[in-house]
Amino acid sequence: MSNRRILSLWFPHLAAERGLRLRRAALPLPFAVVGDQNGAQVLTSLNPEAVAAGLRQGQPLRDATAMCPGLLTKPADPLAEAAFLTVLRRWAGKFSPWVAEEPPSSLVVDLTGCAHLFGGEVALLAEVEQDCAGLGLTVRAGVADTRGAAWALARFAGRVTEPTHSGDAIDQEARATRSRAVKRRGWERGGPAPGGGRGFTPQGVIAAPGQGRQALAKLPLAALRLPRDAVDGLIRLGLRRVEEVMDLPRAALARRFGAETLARVDQALGLEPEPVAPARAPLHFAARLTLPEPIGLGSDITAGLDRLLPTLCARLQAAGRGARRVRLQAFRTDGVIARVEVGLARPANEPDRIRPLLLLKLDEIDPGFGIDCLRVEALETEPVYAVQHRGHADASAAASARQVEDTALVDLIGKLGARLGTENVLRLHPAESHIPEKAAMMLAAAWSDPYPAPWPEPRAPRPLLMFRPEPVGADEGDPTPPARFRWRRRDLATRVAVGPERITPEWWLDDPEWRSGPRDYWRIEVEGGERLWLYYAHGGAISVGWFCQGVFG
């Protein structure tokens, strides 16, 4: 038998109690968190008062308010609730370094070799419950040799067996067999299991080492973490407790209900390993400078920044990371925190690359009555790989020159992004399209690389200024360049016409701008010297005619 000891912590009202914590008050009123499920508003989490009022999880909000008019609700926030579970995982690290999350409302802790540090498992559970009571959280705990057994004890030990809807229910039987139903024992008709009381046990449940099978025997089938259809199938066979499934032939169980059912039984009994994989500690890079006296001058803040950045960059370099977003916080004596953030076009771990960007925004920090602490933090980081140039001396020199040029461009993009916003600094990239207006695309300069090759040459010259097609007054039935035409309220005469260049629409796309069918583009020079880009639309969903789409320089 394995000597591992696993602790399962279940927070049955986690989302609701988190909402009450945000209100900073313990409300003795029914409270529920409401979420969207298949387009309907349902209760996703309830506090104990709401449960006592007869409400249940998954109940439509309309029915719940009809049953309990005084119900208080709050919209669900899955991201914030997941972050709160992560905070609880960090708290549970005081009991063992091996802590994993079981979303949405559970933690699993490997207590092997740790319980004696707290005076034993009973004392450890008492401290867990005391901490959770101080946090305003309800917790159900179970300790066993396996992860599956601890999970089952935390949720089902001492709990009323849930009613099941199966062919064994009295209202689903034929009239001839209903008379025999009264002779069955109460727990066989969906009542409490032997030894089970109403509600939960007030304290955590501990299964003695080597006694996991006996602790699981009287629990309902759902304690094995089986799929719902497997539970329903077993109930139809008259099986209601875990011990009845354990006694079934393994081959028949796997053949009838699948290998997953057999694996869940083995995991609960410890016949199949189910390790606890703790979450990795998040990468965190920050440096703090506490000042003996408050400061308020910009030069003093700059001097403090010069002391913080080398420390931050040294930590980034040791981890092989580069900062993409950096925050500077100034803690004022009146409790206000002034902060500025900058984004970098490329990950950097050198002070000279980060310092100029922060200096651009240093004027936004209001020192107030003085600043007694400075803190700089890398909010977003990315891996940075060292580049080693090999080859002849000339090739190495050229590569180094390109690297300096790229660094200068990256620094320029970072400075522009600090002033205008990173998302507002754009660059052009060629696109794979023969449509003139789709020949290039706009990309964020901070999140894209320059085009590595020379810009592809078009099949024919393109205008310096391109705009949406504008109608031209000319003979619509003549596809040859007009000798005279009217455009923008001006009468123009053609001097030179070069073309045509036929461009057809992309048939796999329904572009409203190209419903005019194939186009014949001409480079027209008028008598005044102006050079225009005209085309003749041969017609499609839109009528034929002449249009102007650009002006050459």
N, C-alpha and C positions, 0 to 999 in steps of 0.2 A: 504494500500500500504506500502511495506517495506521501511524503511528509510535508507537502505544500499546504499552506493555509491561505484561503482566498476570502476577502471581504467584499461584499456587494452592497453598495449604498444606493438606495432608490429614493428619489424625491417625488412623491406622487402629486404634489401640488406646486411644482417648481415654478412654472410660468405665472400662476396666479399669485404666489407669495412674492415673486420678484416684483410684480406690479404693485403689491401692497408696500413693499420696501421703497419703491419710488415715491409713494405717497407719504412716506415717513410717518406712518401712523398705522396702528393695528385696528382695523375696522371690524367690529363684531357683527358685520352685515354680510350677506351672501355676495361674493365677488367672483367674477369669471373672466377669462380671456377668450375673446371671440376671434375665430379665424374663418377663412373661406375654404369650403370643401365641396367640390363639384358644383360651384356656382351658388352655394347656399351658405349662409352665416350660421355656424355651429359653435358650440362651446368646446374649446380645446383644453382648457385647464380650469379647475375650480378650487376654491379654498374650502376648508372643512365645514364652514357654515353653509356654503352652497350645497355641499353633499348632504348635510343634515336636512336641508330643505327639500330633498328629494330630487335634485337636479343630477344629471349625469353627463359624463364626457361624450361628445358626439351628438348631443341633443340640439335640435334646431333652436336658434335664438328666439324665434317667435313663440315656440311652445314653452321655452324656459321663462320668458317674461310673463306669459299667461299664468304659469304656476306660481311664480315668485315676482310680483310687481316691483318689489324693492331691490331687485338684483342690480348690482353695479357691474359694469363691464369695461373692458379695455381692449383695443385692437391687438392682435397678435403681432409680435415682432420676432420672427425666427432668427434673424442674425443676432439681435441683442440677447435673445435667450441662449443661443449657442455660445456667445461670448461669456455669458454668466456661468454656464456650465464649465467653461475653461477656467474661470476664476475659482470655481469650487475644486477643480482638479488641482490647481496650484495649492489651495488650502489643504487638500488631502495629502499632499506631499509631505506633510509633517509626520504622517504615520508610516510611510514607506516611499522609497524612491520609484517604485513600480506602480504607477497609477495610469489608468486608461479611461477614456470617456466611452460611454455607451449612450449615444444620443437617442432620444432628446432629453432624458431626465435621470440618468444613472451613471454611476462611477463603479469601477472595479479596481480593487487594490490587492496586490500580492503581499500578504503579511508575513511571509515565510521569514523567520528569524528576526522579526521586528516587534512582536507583541510583548515580549518580556521587557522591553524598554519602557513600557507604559504600565507595568505591573500585571500583565496578563491580558487575555482577550476580553474578559469581562470589564476590566478597568478601561481598556482601550475603547470599547463600545460606549461606556459611560461618558468618556471624554468627547467622543464623536457626537453623541446626543446633546451634551451640554453645549458644545460649540454651535451646533445647528439651532438649538433653542435660542442662543444669543443672536444668531443671524436671522431669526424669524422664519426658519425653515422646518418643515416636517420631513423626517427621514425614517426610512425602514431599512434595517441592516440585517444581513445574514452572513455567517461565517461557516465555511465548510472546507473540505479538502479539494473541491473542484470548483471551477468557475460556474458551471451549470447548476450545481447544488446550491451554491451561495446565492445565485440569482433567484432560484426557486424559493429558498427560505425567506429572502427579503420581501418577496411579493405575495406568497401564498401561505406561509406558516401562520396558523391561527386565524386565517381568513375564511369567511363563509364561502362554500363552494358555489360558484356562479351557476345559475339555472341554465340548463342546456335544452335546446330544441331538437329533439330527435324522435325517432319512431317509438321510443320507450316512454314518451310523455303520455299522461292519462288522457289529454284532450285529443291525442292523435291515434288512439286505439279504437278498435271496433267495439261496438256495444257489448258483444259477447265476452270480451276480455276485460272490460272495465271493472267488473265485480272482483276480479282477482287483484286489482291494483291496490286495494285497501289493505291486503295482507302483506304487501312489501314493506320493508323497513323504510323509515322516513328519508334516510340519505340516498336510498336507491331511487326515490321519486324526485330528486333534485334538492333535498333539504340539506342541512349542515352535515358535514362529514363527521365520523366519530372523533370525539376529542376536540372538535373545532367549535369556537364560540363566535358570537357575532362581532364584527369589527376586526381591528388589528391588535396584535399584542403591543403593550406599551413600550417594550424594550426590544433590542435586537435579539435575534435567534442564533444560537451557536450550536452547531453539530459537533459532537466530540470527534477527535481524530479517529478515523476508521469506521465511523457510524453514519456516513453519508447515505448509505442505502436505506437504513432504518429511518432516517429523518425524512427522506423523500417518499417513503412507501405510502403514507396516508394523504399525500397531496394530490390535487386534481391533475388531469392530464396536461392542462395548459402550463404547468410548472416545468415541463420538459422543453419549452420553447418550440413546440411543434407548429407547423402550419395549420391554419384554421380548418382546411379541408381534411387534414389527417386527424385532427381532434374529432371532427364530426363523424368521420368514418369509424373511429374506434368506439365512439359513444353508441353508434348504431349497433355495434356488436355487443353492447352491454358492458363495456369497459369504462370505468370512471376514475380509477385511481392509478397512480404511477406503479404501484406494486403489481397490479394486474397486467401491465404491459411488460414489466421486467420478466415475468414468468412465461411469456409467449416464446415459441421457437424463433430463433433469430432469422433463419432463412425464410420462414413464412412471413415474418414481420416486414422484412426488407422487400420481399416479392409483392406483398399486398399494398404496402404504404410507402415504398420507396426507400432508397439508401439514406436519405436525409433523416428520416425518422429513426433509423437504427443508429446513425451517427449522433443524434441528439441524446439518445439513451446512453450510448457509450461515453459521451462527454460528461454527462451528469455523474456517471459511476466512476470516472477516471480511467476507463479503458482506452480512450482516445485522447491524446493531449490537446489542450486548448490554452495556450500560453497567454499571458497578459503582456501586451506590447505597449510600453509607455510612450506617450507623445514626446517628441524631441523638444528640447527647450528652444523657444523662439530666438532667432538671431537679434541681438540688441546691442546697439553701438551708441554710446552717449558719454559725455564728459561734463563734469560739474565743477564750478569754481565758486567757493564761498568766500566772500570778501569780509575783511575785518571791519571796514567802515563803508557806509553807503557811498555809491558813486553816482554821478549824474552827467558828466561831460562825455561827449562823443569820443574824445581821444581815450578816455579811460575804458569805455566799452570796447573800443578797437583793441586796446592793449590786452584786455581780458580775452577777447576773441583770439588774439595771437597766441595766447597761452593754452587755449582749449583745443584749437584745431590740430596742432601736432599730436596731442594725445588721442584725439578721435581718429585721425588718419593712421596712426600707428596700430590701433586696434583693427581698423579695416584692413590694413595691409597684412597683419598677422593672420587674418581669416581669409585672405584672398578675395575680398569684396570691395566694391566701389559704391559710393553713395550716388543715388539718383535724385533724392529729395532730402534737404537738410533744413532743420528748424533750429532757430536761436530763440531761447526764452530768457527773459529778464524778470526776475522776481523782485517786485518792489516792496518797500517797507510797509506800505498800506495794504498788502495782501493781494494786490492786482498783479497779474502775470501778463506782461507785454511780450508778444511773439511775432516773429517774421519767418516766412518759409521761402525757399528758393528751389527751383528744379534745375537739374543739369542735363545738357544734351547727351552726354555720355557718362557712364559710371566713372567716378574719380575718387582716388584715395590720397591725393596730394593737397596740402594746405594752399598752395598757390593757385589751384584750380577752383577752390571753394571760396576762399577769402574774398576775391573781387565781387562775387555775386552777392554775398551777405552785406558787403559794404554799400552796395547800391540801395539796399533797403534799410540801412541802419537808421536813417532819419525817421522812419515810421515808429521807432521805439520811443515812447514817452517815458522819461525816467521818473516823473512825478516828484515825490519827496526823496527819492534816492533808490538805488538798486543795490541789494545786498547779496545777490546770488545770480550767476549766469550759468546757463546750461545749453549745450549744443548737442543735437541728436540727429542721427541718420535715420530718417523715417522709412526710406525705401533703399534697398541695396541690391546689387547684382554681382555675379562673379566677374572678376577681372583676371585675365590671363596675361602673363608676361610674354612679350614678343621678342624673339631672338633672331637677328638677321645674320644669315650665313652666306658665304660665297666670296667673290672677288671684292676688292676694296671699292671699286667703282659702284658695284651693285649695292654694297652696304651703305655707301654714302648717299646714293639715290634713294634707297629705302628710308634712311634717316631723314632726308629732306622732305619726303612725302609725309612722314610721320609728324614732323614739325608743322607742315602745312595743314594737315588734318587737325592737329591740336589747336592751331589758331582758329580754324573754322568752327570747331566745337566750342571754343571759348566765346567766340562771337555769338553763336546761337544761344549759348547760356546767358550772355549779357542781355541780348534782345529779349529772351524769354523772361528774364527777371523784371524787365520794364513793361513789356507788352503782354506777357502771359505766354507760357510755353506752347499752348495750343494755337496761338496766333502767329507763330513763326513757321512758315510753310516753305516747301521746296517742290519743284516740278520733277516728275519722273515720266519717261516715255511709257506709253501704253500700247498694247497690241490691238490696234484698231485702225482701219483705213478711213474711218470717218474723221474729217478734219478736226471737229471740235472735241473729239475723243482721243486725239493722238497723244495727249499728255494728261496726267492726273496730279492732283495736289496731295502731298503727304506732309505730316507733321515732321519738321526738321529734327526735332529732338528724338523722335522714335523711328527714324529711317536713316539709311545709309545713302551717300551720294551714288548716282548712277556710275558703275565702274568703267563703262566703255564710252567712247564718243557718242554723242547724241545721233541717233539714226537719221539719215538724210531722207526727206520725203521724196516721192516720185516726181513731184513738180514743186516749184516755189510756192511758199505760203505767205499770206499777207502779214504785215507787222501788226496790224490791228484787226481782230476778228470779232464780229458781233452777230447777233441773231439776224436771220435773213430779213431784209427789208424789200418790199415790192418795188419794182421798177416799171415805169410807164413805157411800154413798147408793145410791138405786135406779138400777141400771145401765140399765134399759130405759126410763127416763123422761128425755127431753132437756130438760125444763123445770127451772128452778132448784129444788133440794130445799128444803123448808121446814126440815128439820133434817138435819144431816150430822155426820160424825165426821172430824176431821183432827188429826193429831199428838196422839192419845190424848185429845182434847177433844171434847165434844159441843157443837155450835154450832147456833144458830137463826138463820135468815135474817130480816133486818129489811127490807133494800132490795136489789133485784136490777135491774141496768141492763144491757141487751144485747138480743140477742146480736151479736157481731162474728164473722162466719164467716171463717176463714182456711184455705185448702187447701194441701196440701204442694206443693213444687216437683216437678212430674212428671218433669222432666229430670234430677233427682238422686235417688239412692236413699239418703236420710238415715235411719239406723236410728231416730232420735228421732221421726220423723214417719211411721212405718209404721201409725199408728193412724187414718189417713184424715183427712177434714176435721174441723175443730174449731170449736165455737161457744164463744166467750169471753164470760164474764159478770163484771161488777164487783159483787161481793157485799159488803154491809155487814151484819155480824152484830150481835146485840143488845148485845154488849159495846163496840161502836164500832169494832172492827177491820174493816178493808176488805181483802178478798182478791180475787185474780184467779183465777177458776175457769174451767175449760172442760170441755165434754162432747165426748168423742171418739166419732165415729160408727162407727168400726171400719174395719179394713183387714186388714193382716197381724197386727195386735194387736187384742185384744178391746176392746169398747166400755166406756165408764165415765166417771166424773168424776175430775178431777185439779185440783190447785192448783199454780200456776206462779209466783205473785208476791204481794207485799204492798205496798199503797199506803201512803204516809206519813201 
